[in-house]
Amino acid sequence: MIVKLKRLSFTFFNCAVGFLSLAIVLVLATLSSEQISTQLFQTHLKFLENQRFYNYIDQVKKTSVLLDNLQYSLSYTCDAQDIVELEKISYYSPQIASIQLITNSGLKCSDHRDIDALYAHPLQIIELDPQIILIANKKNNKSIVQYKKHILGGNVIVDIAQQPANPLLAGLPKNSWIQIIEGNNVALFTGNRKGSPNEIFSKDITASDVNHIVKPILSMSLNNKAWLKYYATPEAIKTYRNIIKPYLLFLLALFSSALIYLCYRRYHSTSIIKFLIENAIKQNHLVPYYQAIVDADKQQICGYEVLIRWETKKGKVILPDEFIPQCEENGAITPLTFQLVNTVAKDIRKLEMLHHGKPLPFYFSINLSASVLQDPELVQITREALQHYKIAAHNIAFELTERSPIKDIELAGKICQQLNDMGIQIKLDDVGNGYCDFLALQKLQATTIKIDKIFIDELDCNNKNTIVSSLVAFADKAEVEVVAEGVETTEQANCLLAMGIHYHQGYLYSKPQPFSLICQEFTTDE
């Protein structure tokens, strides 16, 4: 059974840390910056005002439906019965503040005795559309939304009930803000008209002078026919910052705690995996599997790639992609590789004993990460393994994997030279799909390049395979061997042979196998 380690996703971790860090910076900036606080106040205010505006529109729609039904209940004579119908719909409809009927014959009646007394005089009107207008109330400190609808016997005019006051403004100091709705050369005020201008503009002003004196903190369009504008003093912004400060501190604590928790999880997860891997190394649970490398022309094995597997006590197998990256991150890759060199050397010696003590005619290629290749102890460990198990140097090769770049190419080159002097070949794995380049091929004195499986998957013998062909052409000039990885079909094999690539590795020939099966095959061949 193959299982995967449960660990915190690296991508998720980075995204989460980035988001939380940005959130913390924004909260701190809002706490300390007046400009950001002002922008936040503006955004908050605009959001709430948009909500109020669309609530009014929704109330108008509901009223329109009610009036469609009302028109059949009226006699259009403005008699007592008509007034009762108007009072009834006004009483039972919370969105209607007052209602008035004007018949086609000019008669007027309403649910109010003196409805005109509600409005300021002279009448100030801003038209939002042919049916909806804004009118200043008696004190000109509120704008009344009025809806006019033509029905069977005349027109009905409805004053829509006032929406609740903007809650953001309720906590601000008196005279620290003022609202103006402009349109049709009319300006309707909301707020303390007498006190606010002096506080905000430092002088007594008229509505027409406002825009020439100070810039509004918020300016938004109402149905493209009017402008809603807010003006506020610095004291209003300061008060707003004090109001939201507890919430910002709460968010700061929340985001900081989440960041600390994620970092702890990351550290704890890495520590656990490191402990498990080190324990697996001590108990020899990290074992080599061998996958054959075949000379496709001769149909015979010329080598094996050593692929590590983590075998748990319960017989489960963990694939290398699930733990090798963690080994490279926490430094466990070096002792793991050194142990693997000794294990492979021991296995080679066992096969030689099955071969009557004769040297084996093929090699075993061990994967190396960049960090291990730059460790001078690699040479000594390899030399001691060869001497202890009395095996030939040509039976071991090293493949440089491309998961991370080589930081010190000069040091790596010197180590590769020492390994070459011992008779050990260096190969470059997954060429074309990682950090290794052709400079590395020269510096590391590699004798073989291995073409990554992703290029083999895309092979099409009926079309030109530019990348693979380029790699083959380069290998010919550099006088190095080419091994194709991931060969799974006969068509791929034939295509590779036609391109001059004779060394193949993949499921077409063999899957990675434990050493016991290699021994069985070896005994059968004998």
MIDOVEX-424938 format. One record per residue (C-alpha): x, y, z negated. Coordinates in steps of 0.1 Angstrom, whole numbers. Layout:
atom X=X&Y=Y&Z=Z
...
This chain:
atom X=0&Y=0&Z=0
atom X=13&Y=35&Z=9
atom X=5&Y=64&Z=-14
atom X=12&Y=101&Z=-15
atom X=25&Y=120&Z=-45
atom X=0&Y=145&Z=-59
atom X=18&Y=178&Z=-61
atom X=10&Y=215&Z=-58
atom X=9&Y=225&Z=-21
atom X=39&Y=246&Z=-12
atom X=19&Y=267&Z=12
atom X=-10&Y=272&Z=-12
atom X=15&Y=281&Z=-39
atom X=32&Y=308&Z=-18
atom X=-2&Y=322&Z=-6
atom X=-16&Y=323&Z=-42
atom X=15&Y=339&Z=-56
atom X=15&Y=365&Z=-29
atom X=-21&Y=373&Z=-34
atom X=-18&Y=375&Z=-72
atom X=13&Y=396&Z=-70
atom X=-4&Y=420&Z=-45
atom X=-35&Y=422&Z=-68
atom X=-13&Y=430&Z=-98
atom X=5&Y=458&Z=-79
atom X=-28&Y=473&Z=-67
atom X=-43&Y=472&Z=-103
atom X=-12&Y=489&Z=-117
atom X=-12&Y=514&Z=-89
atom X=-48&Y=522&Z=-96
atom X=-41&Y=527&Z=-133
atom X=-12&Y=551&Z=-126
atom X=-21&Y=569&Z=-94
atom X=-47&Y=596&Z=-92
atom X=-48&Y=593&Z=-54
atom X=-57&Y=556&Z=-55
atom X=-82&Y=562&Z=-82
atom X=-98&Y=589&Z=-60
atom X=-99&Y=565&Z=-31
atom X=-115&Y=538&Z=-53
atom X=-141&Y=563&Z=-66
atom X=-149&Y=572&Z=-30
atom X=-153&Y=536&Z=-19
atom X=-174&Y=527&Z=-49
atom X=-196&Y=558&Z=-44
atom X=-201&Y=550&Z=-7
atom X=-210&Y=514&Z=-14
atom X=-237&Y=525&Z=-39
atom X=-251&Y=552&Z=-17
atom X=-253&Y=528&Z=12
atom X=-273&Y=505&Z=-10
atom X=-296&Y=533&Z=-20
atom X=-301&Y=544&Z=16
atom X=-310&Y=508&Z=28
atom X=-333&Y=504&Z=-2
atom X=-352&Y=534&Z=10
atom X=-354&Y=520&Z=45
atom X=-367&Y=487&Z=31
atom X=-393&Y=506&Z=11
atom X=-404&Y=524&Z=42
atom X=-409&Y=490&Z=61
atom X=-430&Y=477&Z=32
atom X=-451&Y=508&Z=32
atom X=-456&Y=506&Z=70
atom X=-471&Y=471&Z=65
atom X=-494&Y=484&Z=37
atom X=-506&Y=513&Z=59
atom X=-514&Y=489&Z=87
atom X=-540&Y=473&Z=64
atom X=-552&Y=505&Z=48
atom X=-563&Y=521&Z=81
atom X=-592&Y=497&Z=83
atom X=-605&Y=506&Z=48
atom X=-608&Y=544&Z=54
atom X=-638&Y=563&Z=68
atom X=-615&Y=593&Z=77
atom X=-640&Y=618&Z=61
atom X=-618&Y=624&Z=30
atom X=-648&Y=615&Z=8
atom X=-646&Y=600&Z=-26
atom X=-642&Y=565&Z=-12
atom X=-612&Y=576&Z=9
atom X=-596&Y=591&Z=-22
atom X=-602&Y=560&Z=-42
atom X=-585&Y=539&Z=-14
atom X=-555&Y=563&Z=-14
atom X=-553&Y=562&Z=-52
atom X=-556&Y=524&Z=-52
atom X=-528&Y=518&Z=-28
atom X=-506&Y=544&Z=-46
atom X=-513&Y=528&Z=-80
atom X=-506&Y=492&Z=-69
atom X=-476&Y=499&Z=-46
atom X=-445&Y=508&Z=-67
atom X=-427&Y=521&Z=-36
atom X=-453&Y=549&Z=-31
atom X=-449&Y=580&Z=-51
atom X=-478&Y=599&Z=-35
atom X=-499&Y=595&Z=-4
atom X=-518&Y=620&Z=17
atom X=-543&Y=615&Z=46
atom X=-547&Y=641&Z=74
atom X=-576&Y=631&Z=97
atom X=-578&Y=639&Z=134
atom X=-605&Y=665&Z=125
atom X=-581&Y=683&Z=102
atom X=-594&Y=671&Z=69
atom X=-568&Y=665&Z=41
atom X=-570&Y=644&Z=9
atom X=-545&Y=627&Z=-13
atom X=-540&Y=608&Z=-46
atom X=-527&Y=642&Z=-60
atom X=-549&Y=672&Z=-68
atom X=-521&Y=695&Z=-56
atom X=-496&Y=676&Z=-36
atom X=-480&Y=707&Z=-21
atom X=-469&Y=717&Z=-55
atom X=-443&Y=689&Z=-54
atom X=-422&Y=706&Z=-28
atom X=-400&Y=737&Z=-28
atom X=-411&Y=767&Z=-9
atom X=-403&Y=778&Z=17
atom X=-404&Y=742&Z=29
atom X=-370&Y=727&Z=36
atom X=-370&Y=697&Z=59
atom X=-344&Y=674&Z=74
atom X=-357&Y=650&Z=100
atom X=-340&Y=616&Z=101
atom X=-363&Y=602&Z=128
atom X=-398&Y=611&Z=141
atom X=-414&Y=593&Z=111
atom X=-389&Y=598&Z=83
atom X=-380&Y=632&Z=69
atom X=-362&Y=646&Z=38
atom X=-378&Y=674&Z=18
atom X=-364&Y=693&Z=-12
atom X=-385&Y=689&Z=-43
atom X=-399&Y=718&Z=-64
atom X=-365&Y=724&Z=-82
atom X=-345&Y=715&Z=-51
atom X=-325&Y=690&Z=-72
atom X=-338&Y=659&Z=-55
atom X=-345&Y=650&Z=-19
atom X=-379&Y=634&Z=-13
atom X=-380&Y=607&Z=14
atom X=-413&Y=612&Z=33
atom X=-427&Y=587&Z=57
atom X=-454&Y=597&Z=83
atom X=-474&Y=570&Z=102
atom X=-501&Y=575&Z=127
atom X=-532&Y=553&Z=121
atom X=-567&Y=549&Z=136
atom X=-583&Y=581&Z=124
atom X=-553&Y=604&Z=118
atom X=-519&Y=604&Z=100
atom X=-509&Y=591&Z=66
atom X=-479&Y=609&Z=48
atom X=-462&Y=589&Z=20
atom X=-436&Y=602&Z=-4
atom X=-414&Y=571&Z=-11
atom X=-406&Y=566&Z=-48
atom X=-372&Y=577&Z=-59
atom X=-346&Y=550&Z=-60
atom X=-328&Y=547&Z=-94
atom X=-300&Y=573&Z=-98
atom X=-266&Y=563&Z=-87
atom X=-252&Y=545&Z=-118
atom X=-217&Y=557&Z=-110
atom X=-227&Y=593&Z=-115
atom X=-246&Y=587&Z=-147
atom X=-214&Y=585&Z=-168
atom X=-197&Y=616&Z=-153
atom X=-195&Y=649&Z=-172
atom X=-222&Y=674&Z=-166
atom X=-216&Y=698&Z=-137
atom X=-186&Y=677&Z=-125
atom X=-203&Y=667&Z=-92
atom X=-228&Y=678&Z=-67
atom X=-246&Y=662&Z=-37
atom X=-256&Y=680&Z=-6
atom X=-276&Y=665&Z=23
atom X=-271&Y=686&Z=55
atom X=-291&Y=685&Z=87
atom X=-312&Y=707&Z=109
atom X=-294&Y=738&Z=95
atom X=-308&Y=729&Z=61
atom X=-288&Y=719&Z=29
atom X=-306&Y=700&Z=2
atom X=-289&Y=698&Z=-32
atom X=-289&Y=671&Z=-58
atom X=-274&Y=677&Z=-93
atom X=-272&Y=708&Z=-113
atom X=-272&Y=734&Z=-85
atom X=-266&Y=763&Z=-108
atom X=-238&Y=749&Z=-129
atom X=-219&Y=726&Z=-105
atom X=-207&Y=751&Z=-78
atom X=-189&Y=772&Z=-104
atom X=-172&Y=741&Z=-118
atom X=-164&Y=726&Z=-85
atom X=-157&Y=756&Z=-63
atom X=-146&Y=781&Z=-89
atom X=-170&Y=807&Z=-75
atom X=-207&Y=812&Z=-69
atom X=-214&Y=799&Z=-34
atom X=-242&Y=792&Z=-10
atom X=-248&Y=759&Z=7
atom X=-236&Y=772&Z=41
atom X=-202&Y=782&Z=26
atom X=-195&Y=748&Z=9
atom X=-176&Y=731&Z=37
atom X=-153&Y=762&Z=42
atom X=-142&Y=761&Z=6
atom X=-135&Y=725&Z=-4
atom X=-134&Y=692&Z=13
atom X=-160&Y=667&Z=2
atom X=-149&Y=636&Z=-16
atom X=-174&Y=616&Z=4
atom X=-191&Y=623&Z=37
atom X=-214&Y=597&Z=53
atom X=-240&Y=598&Z=81
atom X=-277&Y=591&Z=75
atom X=-292&Y=577&Z=106
atom X=-269&Y=599&Z=127
atom X=-293&Y=629&Z=120
atom X=-280&Y=641&Z=86
atom X=-248&Y=641&Z=65
atom X=-247&Y=630&Z=28
atom X=-218&Y=648&Z=11
atom X=-204&Y=646&Z=-24
atom X=-181&Y=670&Z=-41
atom X=-164&Y=662&Z=-74
atom X=-141&Y=679&Z=-99
atom X=-108&Y=664&Z=-110
atom X=-125&Y=659&Z=-144
atom X=-150&Y=635&Z=-126
atom X=-122&Y=614&Z=-112
atom X=-104&Y=613&Z=-146
atom X=-136&Y=602&Z=-163
atom X=-141&Y=575&Z=-136
atom X=-106&Y=562&Z=-143
atom X=-113&Y=560&Z=-180
atom X=-146&Y=542&Z=-173
atom X=-130&Y=515&Z=-150
atom X=-98&Y=513&Z=-171
atom X=-110&Y=484&Z=-193
atom X=-121&Y=465&Z=-162
atom X=-87&Y=471&Z=-145
atom X=-69&Y=459&Z=-177
atom X=-91&Y=428&Z=-177
atom X=-82&Y=421&Z=-140
atom X=-46&Y=428&Z=-148
atom X=-46&Y=402&Z=-176
atom X=-66&Y=378&Z=-155
atom X=-43&Y=380&Z=-124
atom X=-11&Y=379&Z=-146
atom X=-24&Y=348&Z=-165
atom X=-32&Y=331&Z=-132
atom X=2&Y=339&Z=-118
atom X=19&Y=326&Z=-149
atom X=-2&Y=295&Z=-148
atom X=6&Y=288&Z=-111
atom X=44&Y=293&Z=-118
atom X=42&Y=270&Z=-148
atom X=23&Y=244&Z=-127
atom X=49&Y=248&Z=-100
atom X=78&Y=244&Z=-124
atom X=61&Y=216&Z=-143
atom X=52&Y=198&Z=-111
atom X=88&Y=201&Z=-98
atom X=102&Y=190&Z=-132
atom X=80&Y=159&Z=-133
atom X=89&Y=149&Z=-97
atom X=126&Y=154&Z=-105
atom X=123&Y=133&Z=-136
atom X=104&Y=105&Z=-117
atom X=129&Y=106&Z=-88
atom X=159&Y=104&Z=-112
atom X=143&Y=76&Z=-131
atom X=136&Y=58&Z=-97
atom X=172&Y=61&Z=-88
atom X=183&Y=46&Z=-121
atom X=159&Y=17&Z=-118
atom X=167&Y=11&Z=-81
atom X=132&Y=18&Z=-69
atom X=144&Y=39&Z=-40
atom X=152&Y=12&Z=-15
atom X=164&Y=12&Z=21
atom X=142&Y=1&Z=50
atom X=159&Y=-6&Z=83
atom X=146&Y=2&Z=118
atom X=164&Y=-12&Z=148
atom X=181&Y=9&Z=175
atom X=180&Y=-10&Z=207
atom X=200&Y=-10&Z=239
atom X=170&Y=-12&Z=263
atom X=191&Y=-23&Z=292
atom X=205&Y=-53&Z=275
atom X=174&Y=-58&Z=252
atom X=197&Y=-62&Z=221
atom X=201&Y=-44&Z=188
atom X=230&Y=-21&Z=186
atom X=223&Y=-5&Z=152
atom X=198&Y=3&Z=125
atom X=186&Y=36&Z=110
atom X=183&Y=35&Z=72
atom X=150&Y=49&Z=61
atom X=145&Y=53&Z=23
atom X=113&Y=42&Z=6
atom X=101&Y=46&Z=-30
atom X=87&Y=13&Z=-42
atom X=68&Y=17&Z=-75
atom X=65&Y=-10&Z=-102
atom X=30&Y=-17&Z=-90
atom X=42&Y=-24&Z=-54
atom X=30&Y=8&Z=-39
atom X=53&Y=25&Z=-13
atom X=58&Y=63&Z=-11
atom X=70&Y=76&Z=22
atom X=101&Y=99&Z=23
atom X=82&Y=129&Z=36
atom X=64&Y=130&Z=2
atom X=95&Y=131&Z=-19
atom X=127&Y=139&Z=1
atom X=118&Y=177&Z=4
atom X=115&Y=178&Z=-35
atom X=148&Y=159&Z=-38
atom X=164&Y=186&Z=-16
atom X=149&Y=214&Z=-36
atom X=159&Y=201&Z=-71
atom X=193&Y=186&Z=-62
atom X=183&Y=149&Z=-66
atom X=191&Y=143&Z=-29
atom X=228&Y=140&Z=-37
atom X=228&Y=112&Z=-62
atom X=201&Y=95&Z=-42
atom X=223&Y=96&Z=-10
atom X=253&Y=84&Z=-29
atom X=234&Y=54&Z=-43
atom X=220&Y=47&Z=-8
atom X=256&Y=46&Z=6
atom X=265&Y=19&Z=-19
atom X=232&Y=-1&Z=-14
atom X=237&Y=-1&Z=24
atom X=273&Y=-11&Z=21
atom X=262&Y=-40&Z=-2
atom X=235&Y=-51&Z=23
atom X=261&Y=-50&Z=51
atom X=283&Y=-73&Z=31
atom X=255&Y=-97&Z=25
atom X=248&Y=-98&Z=63
atom X=285&Y=-104&Z=69
atom X=284&Y=-134&Z=46
atom X=254&Y=-148&Z=66
atom X=276&Y=-141&Z=97
atom X=304&Y=-164&Z=83
atom X=323&Y=-134&Z=69
atom X=328&Y=-118&Z=104
atom X=323&Y=-80&Z=109
atom X=289&Y=-71&Z=122
atom X=287&Y=-58&Z=158
atom X=263&Y=-30&Z=150
atom X=261&Y=1&Z=128
atom X=238&Y=13&Z=100
atom X=230&Y=50&Z=102
atom X=223&Y=68&Z=69
atom X=204&Y=101&Z=69
atom X=222&Y=131&Z=53
atom X=207&Y=164&Z=43
atom X=228&Y=196&Z=49
atom X=236&Y=200&Z=12
atom X=250&Y=165&Z=9
atom X=271&Y=170&Z=40
atom X=287&Y=200&Z=23
atom X=296&Y=180&Z=-8
atom X=333&Y=169&Z=-7
atom X=325&Y=140&Z=-30
atom X=307&Y=123&Z=-1
atom X=340&Y=113&Z=15
atom X=353&Y=97&Z=-18
atom X=320&Y=79&Z=-24
atom X=320&Y=65&Z=11
atom X=356&Y=54&Z=9
atom X=351&Y=36&Z=-24
atom X=320&Y=18&Z=-10
atom X=339&Y=6&Z=20
atom X=368&Y=-6&Z=-1
atom X=346&Y=-22&Z=-28
atom X=325&Y=-42&Z=-4
atom X=353&Y=-48&Z=21
atom X=333&Y=-37&Z=51
atom X=345&Y=-19&Z=83
atom X=340&Y=18&Z=86
atom X=324&Y=14&Z=121
atom X=294&Y=-3&Z=104
atom X=283&Y=29&Z=87
atom X=273&Y=61&Z=104
atom X=257&Y=93&Z=91
atom X=228&Y=112&Z=107
atom X=224&Y=148&Z=99
atom X=188&Y=157&Z=94
atom X=174&Y=192&Z=102
atom X=152&Y=201&Z=73
atom X=175&Y=229&Z=62
atom X=204&Y=248&Z=78
atom X=240&Y=242&Z=71
atom X=252&Y=272&Z=50
atom X=290&Y=265&Z=53
atom X=296&Y=250&Z=88
atom X=334&Y=252&Z=83
atom X=333&Y=231&Z=51
atom X=308&Y=206&Z=68
atom X=332&Y=204&Z=97
atom X=361&Y=195&Z=75
atom X=341&Y=168&Z=57
atom X=330&Y=154&Z=91
atom X=366&Y=153&Z=102
atom X=376&Y=133&Z=72
atom X=348&Y=109&Z=78
atom X=358&Y=106&Z=115
atom X=394&Y=98&Z=104
atom X=380&Y=69&Z=84
atom X=362&Y=56&Z=115
atom X=326&Y=68&Z=106
atom X=305&Y=84&Z=133
atom X=284&Y=115&Z=129
atom X=250&Y=118&Z=147
atom X=226&Y=147&Z=150
atom X=190&Y=137&Z=142
atom X=159&Y=153&Z=158
atom X=178&Y=175&Z=182
atom X=157&Y=203&Z=196
atom X=133&Y=205&Z=167
atom X=152&Y=219&Z=137
atom X=182&Y=239&Z=126
atom X=210&Y=219&Z=143
atom X=222&Y=234&Z=175
atom X=249&Y=226&Z=200
atom X=275&Y=246&Z=180
atom X=269&Y=221&Z=152
atom X=275&Y=193&Z=177
atom X=309&Y=207&Z=184
atom X=318&Y=217&Z=148
atom X=307&Y=184&Z=133
atom X=323&Y=163&Z=161
atom X=291&Y=144&Z=165
atom X=291&Y=114&Z=189
atom X=253&Y=109&Z=193
atom X=223&Y=131&Z=195
atom X=188&Y=118&Z=188
atom X=158&Y=133&Z=207
atom X=129&Y=140&Z=184
atom X=97&Y=120&Z=188
atom X=76&Y=150&Z=197
atom X=94&Y=153&Z=230
atom X=91&Y=115&Z=237
atom X=53&Y=117&Z=230
atom X=50&Y=143&Z=258
atom X=70&Y=123&Z=284
atom X=53&Y=121&Z=318
atom X=74&Y=104&Z=345
atom X=52&Y=119&Z=372
atom X=63&Y=154&Z=362
atom X=95&Y=170&Z=352
atom X=104&Y=167&Z=316
atom X=125&Y=199&Z=313
atom X=136&Y=196&Z=276
atom X=145&Y=160&Z=277
atom X=162&Y=164&Z=310
atom X=182&Y=193&Z=297
atom X=193&Y=173&Z=266
atom X=204&Y=144&Z=288
atom X=224&Y=168&Z=311
atom X=240&Y=184&Z=281
atom X=249&Y=150&Z=266
atom X=265&Y=139&Z=298
atom X=287&Y=170&Z=298
atom X=295&Y=167&Z=261
atom X=302&Y=130&Z=265
atom X=279&Y=120&Z=237
atom X=253&Y=92&Z=235
atom X=216&Y=99&Z=235
atom X=191&Y=79&Z=214
atom X=154&Y=84&Z=219
atom X=132&Y=82&Z=188
atom X=96&Y=73&Z=186
atom X=94&Y=50&Z=216
atom X=60&Y=33&Z=214
atom X=50&Y=23&Z=249
atom X=65&Y=4&Z=278
atom X=58&Y=35&Z=300
atom X=79&Y=57&Z=278
atom X=107&Y=31&Z=277
atom X=107&Y=28&Z=315
atom X=106&Y=66&Z=319
atom X=136&Y=70&Z=295
atom X=156&Y=44&Z=313
atom X=149&Y=62&Z=346
atom X=163&Y=94&Z=331
atom X=194&Y=76&Z=319
atom X=186&Y=72&Z=282
atom X=194&Y=36&Z=273
atom X=193&Y=36&Z=235
atom X=158&Y=35&Z=221
atom X=142&Y=35&Z=186
atom X=105&Y=31&Z=178
atom X=75&Y=8&Z=172
atom X=78&Y=-7&Z=206
atom X=108&Y=-26&Z=194
atom X=106&Y=-27&Z=156
atom X=90&Y=-10&Z=126
atom X=110&Y=-1&Z=95
atom X=116&Y=-33&Z=76
atom X=129&Y=-42&Z=41
atom X=163&Y=-59&Z=39
atom X=148&Y=-93&Z=32
atom X=131&Y=-94&Z=66
atom X=164&Y=-83&Z=83
atom X=181&Y=-112&Z=66
atom X=154&Y=-136&Z=79
atom X=158&Y=-123&Z=114
atom X=196&Y=-125&Z=111
atom X=194&Y=-161&Z=99
atom X=170&Y=-170&Z=128
atom X=193&Y=-154&Z=154
atom X=222&Y=-174&Z=140
